[in-house]
Amino acid sequence: MREQILECIKKNVNAENEITEDTPIVDLNIDSIKMIYLLIEVEKQFEIEIDDSNLNYKNYTCIKDLIDMIEEQIGNAGSAE
């Protein structure tokens, strides 16, 4: 699942360098608007709804933090069914 999430992020972020789980969010020039667009794409691809409290890009230091949150949301969506 982590690899699928990472691929979704890569597809939706214009990065000049390789993106890994250790890539700092600040290196990707993601602002609040870009984060919302990215998370909308994640929601569509994984058929989940991300809590509003998780929309602030400043909550994430690196891509791993973002992937962890998305995995948690996917888990929550699965347990809610």
C-alpha positions in Angstrom: 0.0 0.0 0.0 2.8 2.4 0.9 4.2 2.1 -2.7 0.8 2.9 -4.2 0.5 6.0 -2.0 4.0 7.1 -2.9 3.3 6.7 -6.6 0.1 8.7 -6.3 2.1 11.5 -4.5 4.8 11.4 -7.2 2.2 11.6 -9.9 0.6 14.7 -8.4 3.7 16.6 -7.3 6.0 18.3 -9.7 9.4 17.4 -8.3 12.7 17.9 -10.0 14.4 15.1 -7.9 13.4 11.6 -6.9 10.7 11.5 -4.2 11.2 8.9 -1.4 9.6 8.5 2.0 12.4 10.6 3.4 11.9 13.5 1.1 11.1 16.7 3.2 7.8 18.2 2.3 9.4 21.7 2.1 11.7 20.4 -0.7 8.5 19.8 -2.9 7.3 23.4 -2.6 3.9 22.2 -1.4 1.7 25.0 -0.1 -1.7 24.7 1.4 -3.5 24.8 -2.0 -1.2 22.2 -3.5 -1.7 20.0 -0.4 -5.5 20.1 -0.8 -5.3 19.2 -4.5 -2.9 16.3 -3.7 -5.2 15.0 -1.0 -8.2 15.3 -3.2 -6.4 13.0 -5.7 -5.5 10.6 -2.9 -9.2 10.5 -1.8 -10.3 9.8 -5.3 -7.7 7.0 -5.9 -8.2 5.2 -2.6 -11.9 6.0 -2.2 -11.5 7.5 1.3 -12.3 10.8 3.0 -9.5 12.5 4.7 -10.4 14.4 7.9 -10.1 18.2 7.7 -7.7 18.1 10.6 -5.2 16.3 8.3 -5.2 19.0 5.5 -2.6 21.3 7.0 0.7 20.7 5.1 2.6 22.0 8.1 1.7 18.9 10.0 4.1 16.8 7.9 7.8 16.9 8.0 8.5 14.4 5.2 6.6 12.2 2.8 6.6 9.3 5.3 4.5 11.4 7.7 2.0 12.0 4.9 1.9 8.3 3.9 1.4 7.3 7.5 -1.6 9.6 7.7 -3.1 8.3 4.5 -2.6 4.7 5.6 -4.4 5.5 8.8 -7.3 7.1 6.9 -7.5 4.0 4.6 -7.6 1.8 7.7 -10.3 3.9 9.3 -12.4 3.8 6.1 -12.1 0.0 6.0 -13.1 -0.4 9.6 -16.1 1.9 9.1 -17.7 -0.4 6.5 
